[in-house]
Amino acid sequence: MIYNKEEYKIKFYCNPITKFEPVRQYINDINDKDKQKVQKYLEFLRLNKGYLDEPYSRHIIGKLRELRVDIDHNFHRIIYFTHINKNIILLHAFLKKTKKTPSREKIIALRRYQQLINQ
């Protein structure tokens, strides 16, 4: 049996036209305390091969999952999926302000996912 010892990698969605990485920008823009916790959760996600149970992660739709980083009254969400070659692709990030994940946020992530899959 051949076993690939390569570790999982975190990758950021990059707009093919503008080269903008929205999730990286989101993380860079939040305060240092929140940024440290988000980075800690991302490392936890990577070490667990792209899959965490609740309360850390939740299934959204299809292959999309939501990383849930709650700090005080800030509820950061990063929608991602695990792709071939052990890549965890971060598609969309937002600050959750409602009980349910807004449809708008899901649609943005789903469009980015479809764009990557159809390349």
Backbone bond lengths (Angstrom), bond angles and torsions (degrees), N, CA, C in turn:
res aa  C-N    CA-C-N  psi(-1)  N-CA   C-N-CA  omega(-1)  CA-C   N-CA-C  phi
1 M - - - 1.446 - - 1.531 108.70 -
2 I 1.301 116.49 133.56 1.463 121.91 178.36 1.523 107.99 -95.02
3 Y 1.315 115.42 129.51 1.464 120.30 -179.14 1.519 108.67 -120.17
4 N 1.304 116.63 126.34 1.460 122.00 178.68 1.522 108.57 -86.61
5 K 1.324 117.08 111.07 1.463 121.49 -177.93 1.518 113.30 -83.23
6 E 1.315 116.79 -0.91 1.463 120.49 179.39 1.526 109.76 -61.53
7 E 1.320 116.12 136.65 1.459 120.76 -178.86 1.527 111.42 -81.85
8 Y 1.298 114.84 161.40 1.463 120.89 175.07 1.516 109.37 -67.38
9 K 1.344 114.92 148.88 1.461 121.07 -178.92 1.526 109.51 -124.33
10 I 1.327 115.82 142.45 1.459 121.83 173.47 1.522 107.51 -90.82
11 K 1.328 116.27 127.38 1.463 121.02 177.23 1.523 108.82 -128.43
12 F 1.315 115.37 148.48 1.456 121.78 -178.97 1.524 110.05 -100.85
13 Y 1.335 115.87 135.94 1.463 120.07 172.32 1.523 107.78 -58.81
14 C 1.322 115.96 136.26 1.460 121.89 178.50 1.527 108.24 -126.23
15 N 1.321 116.85 124.24 1.456 120.98 177.81 1.528 108.24 -61.66
16 P 1.334 117.98 124.13 1.464 120.03 -174.96 1.530 114.15 -65.59
17 I 1.311 117.93 -23.00 1.467 121.32 -178.45 1.526 111.24 -90.56
18 T 1.336 116.28 -51.85 1.470 120.09 -175.03 1.519 113.52 -90.50
19 K 1.336 116.88 -15.27 1.479 123.69 -175.69 1.530 112.32 65.06
20 F 1.315 116.88 17.27 1.468 123.31 179.10 1.523 109.47 -78.95
21 E 1.335 116.68 136.23 1.456 122.77 177.67 1.533 108.11 -111.55
22 P 1.332 117.28 93.56 1.463 120.84 -172.34 1.523 115.04 -62.66
23 V 1.317 118.49 -36.25 1.467 120.01 -178.83 1.527 109.98 -71.37
24 R 1.311 117.18 -42.22 1.467 120.37 177.02 1.538 109.92 -59.41
25 Q 1.336 115.53 -42.33 1.476 119.78 179.28 1.531 110.80 -64.70
26 Y 1.316 116.63 -41.94 1.462 120.86 178.70 1.529 110.33 -58.72
27 I 1.311 116.72 -47.27 1.471 121.03 -179.21 1.533 110.63 -64.20
28 N 1.316 116.28 -41.42 1.470 119.78 178.72 1.523 112.66 -64.18
29 D 1.325 117.17 -28.80 1.463 121.17 -175.44 1.529 114.45 -85.37
30 I 1.321 119.01 -16.60 1.466 119.61 -178.08 1.534 109.93 -81.22
31 N 1.321 115.87 163.92 1.469 119.85 -177.54 1.534 110.72 -65.61
32 D 1.331 115.59 161.30 1.467 121.03 -173.10 1.523 113.66 -60.72
33 K 1.329 117.09 -40.12 1.474 120.66 179.92 1.530 110.30 -61.59
34 D 1.322 116.39 -47.61 1.466 120.83 179.51 1.530 110.82 -66.18
35 K 1.329 116.27 -40.92 1.459 121.14 -179.75 1.532 111.28 -59.06
36 Q 1.325 116.33 -42.94 1.465 120.30 179.84 1.530 111.35 -62.63
37 K 1.330 115.77 -41.32 1.464 118.62 -179.43 1.531 110.90 -70.30
38 V 1.331 117.17 -39.39 1.466 120.27 177.08 1.530 109.58 -60.71
39 Q 1.320 117.55 -45.39 1.464 121.33 179.68 1.532 111.49 -63.44
40 K 1.316 116.29 -37.69 1.467 121.11 176.62 1.535 110.35 -62.71
41 Y 1.327 117.15 -44.54 1.465 121.12 178.76 1.528 111.36 -65.23
42 L 1.328 117.02 -38.36 1.461 120.08 178.33 1.527 111.01 -63.94
43 E 1.310 116.69 -39.47 1.462 120.41 177.11 1.531 110.22 -66.40
44 F 1.318 116.94 -40.55 1.462 122.55 176.37 1.530 110.04 -60.07
45 L 1.329 116.02 -42.98 1.462 122.08 177.64 1.534 110.38 -61.58
46 R 1.318 116.80 -45.24 1.464 121.49 179.97 1.530 111.20 -62.17
47 L 1.310 116.43 -45.61 1.465 120.95 -179.05 1.528 112.31 -65.78
48 N 1.335 116.06 -25.00 1.468 121.17 179.37 1.525 112.54 -99.09
49 K 1.321 115.31 22.21 1.464 122.89 172.18 1.525 113.81 59.43
50 G 1.334 115.21 36.02 1.458 119.93 174.45 1.512 115.40 81.01
51 Y 1.316 117.16 8.59 1.467 118.75 -179.43 1.527 110.79 -133.97
52 L 1.310 115.26 121.98 1.462 122.63 173.97 1.518 108.33 -129.08
53 D 1.305 116.07 144.06 1.465 120.74 175.24 1.526 110.11 -81.11
54 E 1.329 115.00 170.96 1.462 119.50 172.75 1.516 108.77 -64.14
55 P 1.277 120.78 144.79 1.461 127.98 13.36 1.529 113.94 -91.50
56 Y 1.335 118.45 2.94 1.468 120.86 -175.34 1.518 113.63 -78.07
57 S 1.312 116.69 -32.51 1.450 121.67 -175.80 1.523 109.22 -146.34
58 R 1.334 114.05 156.61 1.468 119.01 -179.22 1.520 108.75 -148.08
59 H 1.332 115.98 144.64 1.463 121.35 176.57 1.525 109.20 -69.97
60 I 1.342 116.28 137.74 1.468 120.82 178.24 1.528 110.27 -105.76
61 I 1.328 115.80 -66.74 1.465 121.34 179.96 1.527 108.26 -162.33
62 G 1.310 117.37 138.38 1.460 120.31 179.68 1.523 111.25 56.45
63 K 1.324 116.88 -124.49 1.463 121.59 179.60 1.522 112.47 -89.90
64 L 1.316 117.39 -1.66 1.463 120.59 -175.84 1.523 111.95 -82.40
65 R 1.336 114.19 136.06 1.464 122.39 176.03 1.517 108.61 -126.78
66 E 1.308 115.35 162.92 1.458 122.45 -177.79 1.522 108.82 -120.93
67 L 1.339 116.86 118.79 1.454 121.99 172.50 1.521 107.00 -80.75
68 R 1.328 116.70 129.41 1.464 121.72 -172.67 1.527 109.37 -113.71
69 V 1.325 115.47 111.74 1.463 121.07 -179.18 1.529 107.45 -118.83
70 D 1.334 115.52 105.36 1.462 121.19 -177.20 1.527 109.42 -106.85
71 I 1.334 115.50 122.66 1.455 122.09 179.67 1.525 107.26 -132.88
72 D 1.315 115.72 116.82 1.466 120.84 -176.60 1.529 108.71 51.24
73 H 1.331 117.29 -115.24 1.467 120.31 179.74 1.521 111.43 -108.15
74 N 1.305 116.68 16.96 1.470 121.58 175.76 1.524 108.58 -102.98
75 F 1.318 115.25 122.39 1.454 121.54 -178.35 1.533 108.59 -114.56
76 H 1.328 115.92 88.84 1.463 121.65 -178.98 1.520 109.21 -81.08
77 R 1.319 114.95 138.22 1.455 120.80 177.66 1.520 108.98 -129.68
78 I 1.329 115.54 135.98 1.462 121.95 175.49 1.517 107.25 -127.22
79 I 1.321 116.07 118.50 1.457 121.02 179.44 1.531 107.72 -91.38
80 Y 1.329 115.10 131.41 1.460 121.04 -173.62 1.518 110.56 -146.05
81 F 1.326 115.32 171.62 1.464 120.74 169.85 1.523 108.18 -147.71
82 T 1.311 115.85 157.66 1.454 121.75 177.77 1.523 107.54 -98.74
83 H 1.329 115.18 127.19 1.461 122.32 -173.17 1.521 110.28 -115.05
84 I 1.301 116.08 174.12 1.465 120.72 -179.95 1.522 111.30 -57.68
85 N 1.294 115.89 160.99 1.463 123.62 -178.49 1.527 112.56 61.01
86 K 1.320 115.94 30.60 1.468 121.72 174.39 1.528 113.27 58.76
87 N 1.315 115.89 42.96 1.461 121.44 176.87 1.515 110.14 -105.64
88 I 1.322 115.88 130.06 1.461 122.10 173.15 1.518 105.55 -103.62
89 I 1.326 116.48 112.53 1.461 121.50 -174.45 1.524 109.36 -99.18
90 L 1.330 116.10 120.37 1.466 122.14 177.83 1.522 107.96 -88.93
91 L 1.328 116.13 114.79 1.463 121.53 -172.68 1.521 114.08 -93.78
92 H 1.326 116.01 -42.86 1.465 119.04 -170.68 1.525 109.37 -154.93
93 A 1.329 116.30 143.04 1.464 121.23 177.65 1.526 109.03 -133.75
94 F 1.322 115.00 146.08 1.461 119.86 179.60 1.521 110.01 -159.93
95 L 1.311 114.93 163.34 1.456 122.10 175.92 1.523 106.92 -95.84
96 K 1.304 116.23 116.27 1.465 121.38 -176.19 1.520 109.84 -79.53
97 K 1.331 115.86 130.26 1.461 121.15 -177.35 1.527 112.76 -122.45
98 T 1.327 115.98 -3.61 1.466 120.79 -179.48 1.525 109.21 -123.58
99 K 1.320 116.02 167.61 1.462 120.47 -178.44 1.529 111.70 -65.39
100 K 1.328 116.69 -44.29 1.464 121.32 179.56 1.522 109.50 -98.28
101 T 1.326 115.73 151.91 1.463 119.91 175.30 1.528 107.96 -67.41
102 P 1.340 117.37 122.17 1.468 119.77 -178.30 1.528 112.56 -60.30
103 S 1.322 115.99 142.03 1.467 121.66 179.28 1.516 111.23 -57.15
104 R 1.317 117.12 -37.00 1.467 122.16 -179.31 1.533 110.57 -56.36
105 E 1.326 116.71 -43.04 1.463 121.43 -178.60 1.530 110.65 -67.97
106 K 1.318 116.49 -39.41 1.468 120.81 178.08 1.526 110.79 -64.75
107 I 1.328 116.39 -40.93 1.465 121.32 -178.60 1.523 110.77 -64.45
108 I 1.333 117.49 -42.54 1.468 120.79 177.85 1.529 109.91 -58.36
109 A 1.329 116.40 -49.19 1.471 120.60 -179.23 1.524 111.35 -63.43
110 L 1.314 116.72 -42.08 1.469 120.65 -178.99 1.528 111.21 -64.18
111 R 1.328 117.67 -40.60 1.468 120.76 177.60 1.522 111.12 -63.12
112 R 1.322 116.86 -41.60 1.469 120.61 178.65 1.529 110.60 -65.95
113 Y 1.308 115.73 -40.62 1.470 120.67 177.36 1.531 109.97 -59.66
114 Q 1.326 116.32 -50.71 1.470 120.57 -178.77 1.521 111.18 -61.95
115 Q 1.331 116.56 -37.39 1.460 120.58 178.07 1.528 110.77 -61.60
116 L 1.327 117.13 -43.47 1.461 120.60 179.34 1.524 112.35 -67.79
117 I 1.300 116.55 -41.91 1.473 121.45 -177.69 1.533 110.87 -67.37
118 N 1.331 116.92 -35.06 1.462 121.07 -175.62 1.536 113.81 -88.16
119 Q 1.330 117.78 6.30 1.475 119.47 179.98 1.496 111.00 -73.81
